[in-house]
C-alpha cells in the first residue's frame, strides 16, 4: 500500500512524538488506558530504530499488537501489585483515621458496654467488648470504627 510506505522512510522520532501526543491525551482524559498505547509507541520507536527498513504494514501491525498486549499486561500488573481499585476505607470517614490510636475514657456504662472517649479534644461514642471494664480517665485503644462509633479495647 502506498500510504503505509510513508512509514518506512520516517524517522523513529515520529514514533516518539506520537508517544508524547498520546501521553498528553492521557493526561487530559485521565483514563489510565492511553498510557499503555503511548508506551507501545515508544517501543515501536526502539524497534524502528533497530530495524529501519521495516514495512509500514509491519509497523502498524506491531503497534496494534503491542498496544493491546501492553494494555492488558499493564492493567493486570496495576491490579495485582498497585492500588487495584482497592476500597479506600479512610476516604471521607474520619473515624477510620483513628484506628490504632489511644483515647481517654469520658463515660462508661458497664451493662451496655458503651460510653464516650476523647481524642484530640473531640468526644466520640465508643463501644467496648462484652465484659470489659474501665474507669473514667483510663486510656483505651481504638481497634475499629463503625460509622461514628469507635470500637475500643483497654490498652
N, CA, C and O atoms as a GROMACS GRO file, in nm:
protein
  620
    1UNK      N    1   0.083  -0.117   0.000
    1UNK     CA    2   0.000   0.000   0.000
    1UNK      C    3   0.088   0.124   0.000
    1UNK      O    4   0.184   0.132   0.077
    2UNK      N    5   0.058   0.218  -0.083
    2UNK     CA    6   0.142   0.337  -0.099
    2UNK      C    7   0.136   0.427   0.024
    2UNK      O    8   0.235   0.492   0.057
    3UNK      N    9   0.023   0.432   0.090
    3UNK     CA   10   0.008   0.520   0.207
    3UNK      C   11   0.097   0.471   0.321
    3UNK      O   12   0.159   0.551   0.391
    4UNK      N   13   0.102   0.340   0.341
    4UNK     CA   14   0.183   0.287   0.450
    4UNK      C   15   0.332   0.288   0.421
    4UNK      O   16   0.413   0.275   0.512
    5UNK      N   17   0.369   0.303   0.294
    5UNK     CA   18   0.511   0.311   0.259
    5UNK      C   19   0.575   0.438   0.314
    5UNK      O   20   0.697   0.444   0.327
    6UNK      N   21   0.495   0.537   0.347
    6UNK     CA   22   0.548   0.660   0.407
    6UNK      C   23   0.613   0.630   0.541
    6UNK      O   24   0.712   0.694   0.579
    7UNK      N   25   0.559   0.532   0.613
    7UNK     CA   26   0.613   0.497   0.744
    7UNK      C   27   0.754   0.441   0.736
    7UNK      O   28   0.832   0.453   0.831
    8UNK      N   29   0.788   0.379   0.622
    8UNK     CA   30   0.922   0.319   0.608
    8UNK      C   31   1.030   0.427   0.609
    8UNK      O   32   1.134   0.409   0.672
    9UNK      N   33   1.005   0.538   0.542
    9UNK     CA   34   1.105   0.642   0.531
    9UNK      C   35   1.111   0.738   0.649
    9UNK      O   36   1.203   0.819   0.658
   10UNK      N   37   1.014   0.730   0.738
   10UNK     CA   38   1.012   0.823   0.852
   10UNK      C   39   1.114   0.784   0.958
   10UNK      O   40   1.153   0.668   0.971
   11UNK      N   41   1.155   0.882   1.031
   11UNK     CA   42   1.248   0.862   1.141
   11UNK      C   43   1.176   0.797   1.259
   11UNK      O   44   1.056   0.817   1.277
   12UNK      N   45   1.248   0.719   1.340
   12UNK     CA   46   1.188   0.663   1.461
   12UNK      C   47   1.139   0.770   1.558
   12UNK      O   48   1.057   0.743   1.646
   13UNK      N   49   1.190   0.892   1.541
   13UNK     CA   50   1.148   1.000   1.630
   13UNK      C   51   1.000   1.034   1.612
   13UNK      O   52   0.939   1.093   1.701
   14UNK      N   53   0.942   0.997   1.497
   14UNK     CA   54   0.798   1.019   1.479
   14UNK      C   55   0.718   0.931   1.575
   14UNK      O   56   0.613   0.971   1.624
   15UNK      N   57   0.770   0.810   1.601
   15UNK     CA   58   0.702   0.724   1.699
   15UNK      C   59   0.714   0.785   1.840
   15UNK      O   60   0.621   0.778   1.920
   16UNK      N   61   0.830   0.846   1.869
   16UNK     CA   62   0.847   0.913   1.999
   16UNK      C   63   0.750   1.030   2.009
   16UNK      O   64   0.687   1.050   2.113
   17UNK      N   65   0.737   1.106   1.901
   17UNK     CA   66   0.643   1.219   1.900
   17UNK      C   67   0.500   1.168   1.919
   17UNK      O   68   0.421   1.228   1.992
   18UNK      N   69   0.466   1.059   1.853
   18UNK     CA   70   0.332   1.001   1.869
   18UNK      C   71   0.310   0.958   2.015
   18UNK      O   72   0.201   0.976   2.069
   19UNK      N   73   0.413   0.902   2.077
   19UNK     CA   74   0.401   0.860   2.217
   19UNK      C   75   0.374   0.980   2.307
   19UNK      O   76   0.293   0.972   2.400
   20UNK      N   77   0.441   1.092   2.281
   20UNK     CA   78   0.418   1.212   2.362
   20UNK      C   79   0.279   1.270   2.340
   20UNK      O   80   0.215   1.317   2.434
   21UNK      N   81   0.231   1.266   2.217
   21UNK     CA   82   0.096   1.316   2.189
   21UNK      C   83  -0.007   1.227   2.259
   21UNK      O   84  -0.102   1.278   2.320
   22UNK      N   85   0.010   1.096   2.250
   22UNK     CA   86  -0.083   1.004   2.316
   22UNK      C   87  -0.074   1.020   2.468
   22UNK      O   88  -0.175   1.014   2.538
   23UNK      N   89   0.048   1.040   2.519
   23UNK     CA   90   0.066   1.064   2.663
   23UNK      C   91  -0.003   1.193   2.708
   23UNK      O   92  -0.060   1.198   2.816
   24UNK      N   93   0.003   1.296   2.623
   24UNK     CA   94  -0.064   1.422   2.656
   24UNK      C   95  -0.216   1.402   2.658
   24UNK      O   96  -0.285   1.456   2.744
   25UNK      N   97  -0.267   1.324   2.563
   25UNK     CA   98  -0.410   1.292   2.564
   25UNK      C   99  -0.448   1.215   2.691
   25UNK      O  100  -0.556   1.236   2.747
   26UNK      N  101  -0.359   1.127   2.735
   26UNK     CA  102  -0.384   1.054   2.860
   26UNK      C  103  -0.393   1.150   2.978
   26UNK      O  104  -0.478   1.134   3.066
   27UNK      N  105  -0.307   1.249   2.979
   27UNK     CA  106  -0.309   1.346   3.087
   27UNK      C  107  -0.438   1.428   3.085
   27UNK      O  108  -0.489   1.466   3.190
   28UNK      N  109  -0.489   1.456   2.967
   28UNK     CA  110  -0.614   1.531   2.956
   28UNK      C  111  -0.735   1.448   2.998
   28UNK      O  112  -0.827   1.500   3.061
   29UNK      N  113  -0.734   1.320   2.963
   29UNK     CA  114  -0.851   1.236   2.991
   29UNK      C  115  -0.842   1.166   3.125
   29UNK      O  116  -0.945   1.146   3.190
   30UNK      N  117  -0.724   1.128   3.168
   30UNK     CA  118  -0.707   1.059   3.295
   30UNK      C  119  -0.770   0.920   3.297
   30UNK      O  120  -0.818   0.875   3.401
   31UNK      N  121  -0.770   0.852   3.184
   31UNK     CA  122  -0.835   0.723   3.174
   31UNK      C  123  -0.748   0.607   3.218
   31UNK      O  124  -0.800   0.500   3.248
   32UNK      N  125  -0.619   0.623   3.222
   32UNK     CA  126  -0.522   0.518   3.255
   32UNK      C  127  -0.525   0.406   3.151
   32UNK      O  128  -0.489   0.293   3.181
   33UNK      N  129  -0.568   0.438   3.030
   33UNK     CA  130  -0.568   0.342   2.920
   33UNK      C  131  -0.468   0.385   2.813
   33UNK      O  132  -0.391   0.304   2.762
   34UNK      N  133  -0.468   0.512   2.782
   34UNK     CA  134  -0.383   0.562   2.675
   34UNK      C  135  -0.235   0.555   2.709
   34UNK      O  136  -0.150   0.558   2.620
   35UNK      N  137  -0.202   0.545   2.837
   35UNK     CA  138  -0.062   0.539   2.876
   35UNK      C  139   0.006   0.415   2.820
   35UNK      O  140   0.124   0.418   2.786
   36UNK      N  141  -0.070   0.305   2.812
   36UNK     CA  142  -0.014   0.180   2.759
   36UNK      C  143   0.006   0.190   2.609
   36UNK      O  144   0.100   0.132   2.555
   37UNK      N  145  -0.082   0.262   2.541
   37UNK     CA  146  -0.068   0.282   2.397
   37UNK      C  147   0.052   0.374   2.370
   37UNK      O  148   0.125   0.353   2.274
   38UNK      N  149   0.071   0.473   2.455
   38UNK     CA  150   0.188   0.560   2.442
   38UNK      C  151   0.316   0.480   2.463
   38UNK      O  152   0.416   0.501   2.394
   39UNK      N  153   0.313   0.387   2.558
   39UNK     CA  154   0.430   0.301   2.581
   39UNK      C  155   0.456   0.213   2.459
   39UNK      O  156   0.571   0.189   2.423
   40UNK      N  157   0.349   0.166   2.396
   40UNK     CA  158   0.365   0.086   2.273
   40UNK      C  159   0.430   0.169   2.164
   40UNK      O  160   0.511   0.118   2.087
   41UNK      N  161   0.396   0.296   2.155
   41UNK     CA  162   0.458   0.383   2.055
   41UNK      C  163   0.607   0.402   2.084
   41UNK      O  164   0.688   0.408   1.991
   42UNK      N  165   0.643   0.411   2.211
   42UNK     CA  166   0.786   0.421   2.246
   42UNK      C  167   0.860   0.293   2.209
   42UNK      O  168   0.973   0.298   2.160
   43UNK      N  169   0.799   0.180   2.233
   43UNK     CA  170   0.861   0.052   2.195
   43UNK      C  171   0.877   0.046   2.043
   43UNK      O  172   0.978  -0.002   1.993
   44UNK      N  173   0.778   0.096   1.972
   44UNK     CA  174   0.787   0.100   1.826
   44UNK      C  175   0.902   0.189   1.780
   44UNK      O  176   0.967   0.160   1.680
   45UNK      N  177   0.927   0.297   1.851
   45UNK     CA  178   1.040   0.384   1.816
   45UNK      C  179   1.171   0.307   1.826
   45UNK      O  180   1.258   0.318   1.740
   46UNK      N  181   1.184   0.228   1.934
   46UNK     CA  182   1.307   0.148   1.951
   46UNK      C  183   1.316   0.042   1.842
   46UNK      O  184   1.422   0.024   1.782
   47UNK      N  185   1.204  -0.028   1.816
   47UNK     CA  186   1.205  -0.131   1.712
   47UNK      C  187   1.235  -0.072   1.574
   47UNK      O  188   1.310  -0.131   1.496
   48UNK      N  189   1.178   0.044   1.546
   48UNK     CA  190   1.203   0.107   1.416
   48UNK      C  191   1.348   0.155   1.405
   48UNK      O  192   1.404   0.156   1.295
   49UNK      N  193   1.407   0.194   1.516
   49UNK     CA  194   1.549   0.233   1.513
   49UNK      C  195   1.638   0.111   1.490
   49UNK      O  196   1.740   0.121   1.423
   50UNK      N  197   1.597  -0.004   1.546
   50UNK     CA  198   1.677  -0.126   1.527
   50UNK      C  199   1.657  -0.186   1.388
   50UNK      O  200   1.751  -0.242   1.331
   51UNK      N  201   1.538  -0.175   1.334
   51UNK     CA  202   1.507  -0.230   1.200
   51UNK      C  203   1.452  -0.115   1.115
   51UNK      O  204   1.330  -0.103   1.102
   52UNK      N  205   1.537  -0.032   1.058
   52UNK     CA  206   1.491   0.088   0.988
   52UNK      C  207   1.411   0.060   0.860
   52UNK      O  208   1.335   0.147   0.818
   53UNK      N  209   1.426  -0.055   0.798
   53UNK     CA  210   1.356  -0.085   0.674
   53UNK      C  211   1.228  -0.164   0.697
   53UNK      O  212   1.179  -0.230   0.605
   54UNK      N  213   1.174  -0.161   0.816
   54UNK     CA  214   1.050  -0.233   0.847
   54UNK      C  215   0.935  -0.173   0.766
   54UNK      O  216   0.922  -0.051   0.758
   55UNK      N  217   0.854  -0.259   0.706
   55UNK     CA  218   0.745  -0.211   0.621
   55UNK      C  219   0.640  -0.138   0.705
   55UNK      O  220   0.630  -0.159   0.826
   56UNK      N  221   0.563  -0.054   0.639
   56UNK     CA  222   0.457   0.020   0.707
   56UNK      C  223   0.351  -0.072   0.764
   56UNK      O  224   0.300  -0.048   0.874
   57UNK      N  225   0.317  -0.179   0.690
   57UNK     CA  226   0.219  -0.275   0.739
   57UNK      C  227   0.268  -0.343   0.867
   57UNK      O  228   0.193  -0.360   0.962
   58UNK      N  229   0.396  -0.380   0.866
   58UNK     CA  230   0.453  -0.445   0.984
   58UNK      C  231   0.457  -0.349   1.103
   58UNK      O  232   0.430  -0.390   1.216
   59UNK      N  233   0.489  -0.223   1.080
   59UNK     CA  234   0.492  -0.126   1.188
   59UNK      C  235   0.354  -0.109   1.252
   59UNK      O  236   0.341  -0.111   1.374
   60UNK      N  237   0.252  -0.093   1.168
   60UNK     CA  238   0.117  -0.076   1.222
   60UNK      C  239   0.067  -0.203   1.291
   60UNK      O  240  -0.001  -0.196   1.393
   61UNK      N  241   0.101  -0.319   1.235
   61UNK     CA  242   0.060  -0.445   1.297
   61UNK      C  243   0.127  -0.461   1.434
   61UNK      O  244   0.061  -0.495   1.532
   62UNK      N  245   0.257  -0.437   1.438
   62UNK     CA  246   0.328  -0.447   1.566
   62UNK      C  247   0.276  -0.345   1.667
   62UNK      O  248   0.261  -0.376   1.785
   63UNK      N  249   0.248  -0.224   1.620
   63UNK     CA  250   0.195  -0.122   1.710
   63UNK      C  251   0.060  -0.165   1.767
   63UNK      O  252   0.034  -0.147   1.886
   64UNK      N  253  -0.026  -0.221   1.684
   64UNK     CA  254  -0.157  -0.266   1.732
   64UNK      C  255  -0.142  -0.380   1.832
   64UNK      O  256  -0.207  -0.380   1.937
   65UNK      N  257  -0.057  -0.478   1.801
   65UNK     CA  258  -0.036  -0.591   1.891
   65UNK      C  259   0.026  -0.544   2.023
   65UNK      O  260  -0.017  -0.586   2.130
   66UNK      N  261   0.125  -0.457   2.015
   66UNK     CA  262   0.188  -0.403   2.136
   66UNK      C  263   0.088  -0.323   2.219
   66UNK      O  264   0.087  -0.333   2.342
   67UNK      N  265   0.004  -0.244   2.153
   67UNK     CA  266  -0.095  -0.164   2.226
   67UNK      C  267  -0.190  -0.253   2.305
   67UNK      O  268  -0.215  -0.229   2.423
   68UNK      N  269  -0.244  -0.354   2.239
   68UNK     CA  270  -0.337  -0.444   2.308
   68UNK      C  271  -0.265  -0.523   2.417
   68UNK      O  272  -0.314  -0.533   2.530
   69UNK      N  273  -0.149  -0.577   2.384
   69UNK     CA  274  -0.074  -0.657   2.482
   69UNK      C  275  -0.031  -0.576   2.604
   69UNK      O  276  -0.046  -0.622   2.717
   70UNK      N  277   0.023  -0.456   2.581
   70UNK     CA  278   0.066  -0.373   2.693
   70UNK      C  279  -0.052  -0.323   2.776
   70UNK      O  280  -0.040  -0.305   2.897
   71UNK      N  281  -0.166  -0.299   2.711
   71UNK     CA  282  -0.284  -0.256   2.786
   71UNK      C  283  -0.328  -0.366   2.882
   71UNK      O  284  -0.352  -0.340   3.000
   72UNK      N  285  -0.341  -0.488   2.831
   72UNK     CA  286  -0.381  -0.599   2.919
   72UNK      C  287  -0.276  -0.627   3.026
   72UNK      O  288  -0.310  -0.645   3.143
   73UNK      N  289  -0.148  -0.630   2.987
   73UNK     CA  290  -0.041  -0.658   3.084
   73UNK      C  291  -0.031  -0.546   3.188
   73UNK      O  292  -0.011  -0.574   3.306
   74UNK      N  293  -0.044  -0.422   3.144
   74UNK     CA  294  -0.034  -0.310   3.237
   74UNK      C  295  -0.149  -0.306   3.335
   74UNK      O  296  -0.128  -0.283   3.455
   75UNK      N  297  -0.270  -0.329   3.288
   75UNK     CA  298  -0.386  -0.328   3.378
   75UNK      C  299  -0.379  -0.444   3.476
   75UNK      O  300  -0.416  -0.429   3.592
   76UNK      N  301  -0.332  -0.560   3.430
   76UNK     CA  302  -0.317  -0.675   3.520
   76UNK      C  303  -0.212  -0.643   3.627
   76UNK      O  304  -0.231  -0.673   3.745
   77UNK      N  305  -0.101  -0.583   3.585
   77UNK     CA  306   0.006  -0.550   3.679
   77UNK      C  307  -0.042  -0.449   3.784
   77UNK      O  308  -0.013  -0.464   3.903
   78UNK      N  309  -0.115  -0.348   3.741
   78UNK     CA  310  -0.166  -0.248   3.835
   78UNK      C  311  -0.264  -0.312   3.932
   78UNK      O  312  -0.261  -0.281   4.052
   79UNK      N  313  -0.351  -0.400   3.884
   79UNK     CA  314  -0.447  -0.464   3.974
   79UNK      C  315  -0.377  -0.560   4.069
   79UNK      O  316  -0.418  -0.572   4.185
   80UNK      N  317  -0.273  -0.626   4.023
   80UNK     CA  318  -0.205  -0.724   4.108
   80UNK      C  319  -0.113  -0.658   4.210
   80UNK      O  320  -0.112  -0.698   4.326
   81UNK      N  321  -0.037  -0.558   4.168
   81UNK     CA  322   0.064  -0.500   4.255
   81UNK      C  323   0.037  -0.356   4.295
   81UNK      O  324   0.092  -0.308   4.393
   82UNK      N  325  -0.047  -0.288   4.221
   82UNK     CA  326  -0.074  -0.147   4.251
   82UNK      C  327  -0.194  -0.133   4.341
   82UNK      O  328  -0.229  -0.224   4.417
   83UNK      N  329  -0.256  -0.020   4.331
   83UNK     CA  330  -0.375   0.007   4.411
   83UNK      C  331  -0.488  -0.088   4.374
   83UNK      O  332  -0.559  -0.136   4.462
   84UNK      N  333  -0.504  -0.116   4.247
   84UNK     CA  334  -0.600  -0.213   4.202
   84UNK      C  335  -0.743  -0.182   4.239
   84UNK      O  336  -0.823  -0.273   4.260
   85UNK      N  337  -0.777  -0.057   4.247
   85UNK     CA  338  -0.914  -0.016   4.281
   85UNK      C  339  -0.955  -0.067   4.418
   85UNK      O  340  -1.073  -0.094   4.442
   86UNK      N  341  -0.859  -0.079   4.506
   86UNK     CA  342  -0.887  -0.121   4.642
   86UNK      C  343  -0.974  -0.015   4.710
   86UNK      O  344  -0.959   0.104   4.683
   87UNK      N  345  -1.063  -0.060   4.796
   87UNK     CA  346  -1.150   0.034   4.866
   87UNK      C  347  -1.066   0.124   4.956
   87UNK      O  348  -0.979   0.077   5.030
   88UNK      N  349  -1.092   0.250   4.950
   88UNK     CA  350  -1.023   0.346   5.035
   88UNK      C  351  -1.109   0.364   5.160
   88UNK      O  352  -1.195   0.452   5.165
   89UNK      N  353  -1.085   0.281   5.260
   89UNK     CA  354  -1.173   0.280   5.376
   89UNK      C  355  -1.155   0.399   5.468
   89UNK      O  356  -1.231   0.414   5.564
   90UNK      N  357  -1.057   0.484   5.442
   90UNK     CA  358  -1.043   0.602   5.525
   90UNK      C  359  -1.087   0.729   5.453
   90UNK      O  360  -1.093   0.835   5.515
   91UNK      N  361  -1.117   0.720   5.326
   91UNK     CA  362  -1.157   0.836   5.250
   91UNK      C  363  -1.293   0.886   5.297
   91UNK      O  364  -1.391   0.812   5.295
   92UNK      N  365  -1.299   1.010   5.340
   92UNK     CA  366  -1.422   1.074   5.387
   92UNK      C  367  -1.485   1.004   5.508
   92UNK      O  368  -1.604   1.020   5.532
   93UNK      N  369  -1.407   0.930   5.582
   93UNK     CA  370  -1.456   0.865   5.703
   93UNK      C  371  -1.354   0.892   5.813
   93UNK      O  372  -1.260   0.815   5.835
   94UNK      N  373  -1.376   1.001   5.880
   94UNK     CA  374  -1.278   1.047   5.979
   94UNK      C  375  -1.255   0.944   6.089
   94UNK      O  376  -1.143   0.931   6.139
   95UNK      N  377  -1.360   0.871   6.126
   95UNK     CA  378  -1.344   0.774   6.235
   95UNK      C  379  -1.244   0.665   6.200
   95UNK      O  380  -1.177   0.614   6.290
   96UNK      N  381  -1.233   0.627   6.074
   96UNK     CA  382  -1.138   0.522   6.035
   96UNK      C  383  -0.994   0.570   6.044
   96UNK      O  384  -0.902   0.488   6.053
   97UNK      N  385  -0.971   0.699   6.043
   97UNK     CA  386  -0.835   0.752   6.060
   97UNK      C  387  -0.787   0.733   6.204
   97UNK      O  388  -0.667   0.743   6.231
   98UNK      N  389  -0.877   0.707   6.295
   98UNK     CA  390  -0.840   0.698   6.437
   98UNK      C  391  -0.800   0.557   6.479
   98UNK      O  392  -0.752   0.539   6.591
   99UNK      N  393  -0.818   0.459   6.393
   99UNK     CA  394  -0.788   0.320   6.429
   99UNK      C  395  -0.642   0.307   6.466
   99UNK      O  396  -0.552   0.354   6.396
  100UNK      N  397  -0.619   0.241   6.581
  100UNK     CA  398  -0.484   0.220   6.631
  100UNK      C  399  -0.439   0.327   6.730
  100UNK      O  400  -0.336   0.310   6.796
  101UNK      N  401  -0.512   0.435   6.740
  101UNK     CA  402  -0.474   0.543   6.832
  101UNK      C  403  -0.532   0.518   6.970
  101UNK      O  404  -0.614   0.428   6.989
  102UNK      N  405  -0.489   0.597   7.066
  102UNK     CA  406  -0.541   0.584   7.202
  102UNK      C  407  -0.633   0.702   7.233
  102UNK      O  408  -0.622   0.810   7.175
  103UNK      N  409  -0.725   0.676   7.327
  103UNK     CA  410  -0.822   0.778   7.366
  103UNK      C  411  -0.843   0.771   7.516
  103UNK      O  412  -0.813   0.670   7.579
  104UNK      N  413  -0.895   0.879   7.572
  104UNK     CA  414  -0.924   0.888   7.716
  104UNK      C  415  -1.073   0.862   7.736
  104UNK      O  416  -1.157   0.917   7.665
  105UNK      N  417  -1.104   0.778   7.835
  105UNK     CA  418  -1.243   0.744   7.864
  105UNK      C  419  -1.310   0.860   7.936
  105UNK      O  420  -1.262   0.906   8.039
  106UNK      N  421  -1.423   0.909   7.882
  106UNK     CA  422  -1.501   1.017   7.943
  106UNK      C  423  -1.625   0.962   8.014
  106UNK      O  424  -1.671   1.018   8.114
  107UNK      N  425  -1.679   0.853   7.960
  107UNK     CA  426  -1.804   0.798   8.012
  107UNK      C  427  -1.805   0.650   7.983
  107UNK      O  428  -1.760   0.607   7.876
  108UNK      N  429  -1.856   0.568   8.078
  108UNK     CA  430  -1.864   0.424   8.055
  108UNK      C  431  -1.985   0.368   8.127
  108UNK      O  432  -2.005   0.391   8.246
  109UNK      N  433  -2.067   0.293   8.052
  109UNK     CA  434  -2.184   0.226   8.108
  109UNK      C  435  -2.159   0.076   8.095
  109UNK      O  436  -2.162   0.022   7.984
  110UNK      N  437  -2.133   0.008   8.208
  110UNK     CA  438  -2.096  -0.134   8.208
  110UNK      C  439  -2.204  -0.224   8.149
  110UNK      O  440  -2.170  -0.312   8.070
  111UNK      N  441  -2.333  -0.208   8.184
  111UNK     CA  442  -2.432  -0.302   8.129
  111UNK      C  443  -2.441  -0.299   7.976
  111UNK      O  444  -2.461  -0.404   7.915
  112UNK      N  445  -2.428  -0.185   7.915
  112UNK     CA  446  -2.437  -0.177   7.769
  112UNK      C  447  -2.300  -0.181   7.702
  112UNK      O  448  -2.292  -0.186   7.579
  113UNK      N  449  -2.193  -0.178   7.779
  113UNK     CA  450  -2.054  -0.177   7.730
  113UNK      C  451  -2.035  -0.063   7.630
  113UNK      O  452  -1.968  -0.080   7.528
  114UNK      N  453  -2.093   0.052   7.659
  114UNK     CA  454  -2.078   0.167   7.571
  114UNK      C  455  -2.047   0.290   7.655
  114UNK      O  456  -2.060   0.288   7.777
  115UNK      N  457  -2.007   0.395   7.588
  115UNK     CA  458  -1.974   0.518   7.658
  115UNK      C  459  -1.919   0.619   7.561
  115UNK      O  460  -1.959   0.626   7.445
  116UNK      N  461  -1.825   0.700   7.611
  116UNK     CA  462  -1.766   0.804   7.528
  116UNK      C  463  -1.617   0.814   7.557
  116UNK      O  464  -1.572   0.788   7.668
  117UNK      N  465  -1.542   0.851   7.454
  117UNK     CA  466  -1.399   0.873   7.468
  117UNK      C  467  -1.364   1.007   7.406
  117UNK      O  468  -1.442   1.066   7.331
  118UNK      N  469  -1.244   1.054   7.439
  118UNK     CA  470  -1.197   1.182   7.386
  118UNK      C  471  -1.065   1.161   7.313
  118UNK      O  472  -0.972   1.099   7.365
  119UNK      N  473  -1.060   1.214   7.191
  119UNK     CA  474  -0.936   1.214   7.113
  119UNK      C  475  -0.919   1.355   7.058
  119UNK      O  476  -1.008   1.408   6.992
  120UNK      N  477  -0.804   1.414   7.085
  120UNK     CA  478  -0.771   1.549   7.038
  120UNK      C  479  -0.883   1.648   7.068
  120UNK      O  480  -0.916   1.732   6.983
  121UNK      N  481  -0.940   1.639   7.186
  121UNK     CA  482  -1.043   1.733   7.229
  121UNK      C  483  -1.181   1.706   7.171
  121UNK      O  484  -1.275   1.781   7.197
  122UNK      N  485  -1.196   1.600   7.094
  122UNK     CA  486  -1.325   1.564   7.034
  122UNK      C  487  -1.385   1.446   7.109
  122UNK      O  488  -1.315   1.351   7.144
  123UNK      N  489  -1.515   1.454   7.133
  123UNK     CA  490  -1.586   1.346   7.202
  123UNK      C  491  -1.643   1.250   7.097
  123UNK      O  492  -1.706   1.292   7.000
  124UNK      N  493  -1.621   1.121   7.120
  124UNK     CA  494  -1.669   1.017   7.029
  124UNK      C  495  -1.746   0.911   7.108
  124UNK      O  496  -1.710   0.878   7.221
  125UNK      N  497  -1.852   0.859   7.047
  125UNK     CA  498  -1.921   0.744   7.107
  125UNK      C  499  -1.829   0.625   7.096
  125UNK      O  500  -1.755   0.611   6.998
  126UNK      N  501  -1.834   0.539   7.198
  126UNK     CA  502  -1.745   0.423   7.198
  126UNK      C  503  -1.820   0.300   7.245
  126UNK      O  504  -1.916   0.308   7.322
  127UNK      N  505  -1.774   0.185   7.197
  127UNK     CA  506  -1.831   0.055   7.234
  127UNK      C  507  -1.715  -0.034   7.277
  127UNK      O  508  -1.615  -0.044   7.206
  128UNK      N  509  -1.730  -0.099   7.394
  128UNK     CA  510  -1.629  -0.189   7.446
  128UNK      C  511  -1.671  -0.333   7.418
  128UNK      O  512  -1.789  -0.359   7.393
  129UNK      N  513  -1.575  -0.427   7.421
  129UNK     CA  514  -1.613  -0.569   7.408
  129UNK      C  515  -1.696  -0.610   7.530
  129UNK      O  516  -1.682  -0.553   7.638
  130UNK      N  517  -1.782  -0.709   7.511
  130UNK     CA  518  -1.868  -0.755   7.622
  130UNK      C  519  -1.781  -0.799   7.740
  130UNK      O  520  -1.683  -0.871   7.722
  131UNK      N  521  -1.818  -0.757   7.857
  131UNK     CA  522  -1.746  -0.794   7.979
  131UNK      C  523  -1.627  -0.706   8.011
  131UNK      O  524  -1.561  -0.728   8.112
  132UNK      N  525  -1.598  -0.610   7.928
  132UNK     CA  526  -1.483  -0.522   7.954
  132UNK      C  527  -1.518  -0.424   8.065
  132UNK      O  528  -1.633  -0.383   8.079
  133UNK      N  529  -1.418  -0.388   8.141
  133UNK     CA  530  -1.437  -0.291   8.250
  133UNK      C  531  -1.332  -0.181   8.235
  133UNK      O  532  -1.217  -0.207   8.199
  134UNK      N  533  -1.374  -0.060   8.265
  134UNK     CA  534  -1.282   0.054   8.258
  134UNK      C  535  -1.332   0.161   8.353
  134UNK      O  536  -1.446   0.158   8.398
  135UNK      N  537  -1.246   0.257   8.382
  135UNK     CA  538  -1.281   0.369   8.469
  135UNK      C  539  -1.266   0.499   8.391
  135UNK      O  540  -1.198   0.504   8.289
  136UNK      N  541  -1.331   0.602   8.441
  136UNK     CA  542  -1.316   0.734   8.380
  136UNK      C  543  -1.171   0.776   8.387
  136UNK      O  544  -1.106   0.759   8.490
  137UNK      N  545  -1.119   0.831   8.279
  137UNK     CA  546  -0.981   0.876   8.273
  137UNK      C  547  -0.884   0.770   8.223
  137UNK      O  548  -0.769   0.802   8.192
  138UNK      N  549  -0.928   0.642   8.214
  138UNK     CA  550  -0.840   0.538   8.161
  138UNK      C  551  -0.811   0.563   8.013
  138UNK      O  552  -0.881   0.638   7.946
  139UNK      N  553  -0.707   0.498   7.966
  139UNK     CA  554  -0.672   0.506   7.825
  139UNK      C  555  -0.715   0.378   7.755
  139UNK      O  556  -0.694   0.267   7.806
  140UNK      N  557  -0.776   0.394   7.638
  140UNK     CA  558  -0.818   0.279   7.557
  140UNK      C  559  -0.762   0.293   7.417
  140UNK      O  560  -0.725   0.403   7.374
  141UNK      N  561  -0.755   0.182   7.346
  141UNK     CA  562  -0.705   0.181   7.209
  141UNK      C  563  -0.823   0.156   7.115
  141UNK      O  564  -0.907   0.071   7.141
  142UNK      N  565  -0.826   0.232   7.005
  142UNK     CA  566  -0.933   0.215   6.906
  142UNK      C  567  -0.894   0.100   6.815
  142UNK      O  568  -0.788   0.103   6.752
  143UNK      N  569  -0.980  -0.002   6.807
  143UNK     CA  570  -0.949  -0.118   6.723
  143UNK      C  571  -1.024  -0.117   6.592
  143UNK      O  572  -0.978  -0.177   6.494
  144UNK      N  573  -1.140  -0.049   6.586
  144UNK     CA  574  -1.214  -0.036   6.460
  144UNK      C  575  -1.316   0.076   6.474
  144UNK      O  576  -1.332   0.134   6.582
  145UNK      N  577  -1.383   0.104   6.365
  145UNK     CA  578  -1.486   0.209   6.366
  145UNK      C  579  -1.606   0.158   6.291
  145UNK      O  580  -1.594   0.092   6.187
  146UNK      N  581  -1.723   0.189   6.345
  146UNK     CA  582  -1.849   0.152   6.280
  146UNK      C  583  -1.929   0.280   6.268
  146UNK      O  584  -2.001   0.319   6.360
  147UNK      N  585  -1.915   0.346   6.152
  147UNK     CA  586  -1.978   0.477   6.135
  147UNK      C  587  -1.909   0.576   6.227
  147UNK      O  588  -1.788   0.596   6.220
  148UNK      N  589  -1.988   0.639   6.315
  148UNK     CA  590  -1.933   0.737   6.408
  148UNK      C  591  -1.911   0.678   6.547
  148UNK      O  592  -1.886   0.752   6.642
  149UNK      N  593  -1.921   0.547   6.560
  149UNK     CA  594  -1.896   0.479   6.687
  149UNK      C  595  -1.763   0.407   6.679
  149UNK      O  596  -1.738   0.331   6.585
  150UNK      N  597  -1.678   0.431   6.778
  150UNK     CA  598  -1.547   0.367   6.782
  150UNK      C  599  -1.554   0.241   6.867
  150UNK      O  600  -1.609   0.242   6.977
  151UNK      N  601  -1.500   0.133   6.816
  151UNK     CA  602  -1.489   0.010   6.894
  151UNK      C  603  -1.353   0.013   6.962
  151UNK      O  604  -1.249   0.021   6.896
  152UNK      N  605  -1.355   0.007   7.095
  152UNK     CA  606  -1.231   0.025   7.171
  152UNK      C  607  -1.203  -0.097   7.256
  152UNK      O  608  -1.289  -0.182   7.278
  153UNK      N  609  -1.080  -0.104   7.304
  153UNK     CA  610  -1.036  -0.210   7.395
  153UNK      C  611  -0.940  -0.147   7.494
  153UNK      O  612  -0.871  -0.050   7.462
  154UNK      N  613  -0.935  -0.201   7.616
  154UNK     CA  614  -0.841  -0.146   7.714
  154UNK      C  615  -0.699  -0.156   7.661
  154UNK      O  616  -0.661  -0.257   7.601
  155UNK      N  617  -0.619  -0.051   7.686
  155UNK     CA  618  -0.482  -0.054   7.635
  155UNK      C  619  -0.385  -0.105   7.737
  155UNK      O  620  -0.265  -0.113   7.710
   0.00000   0.00000   0.00000
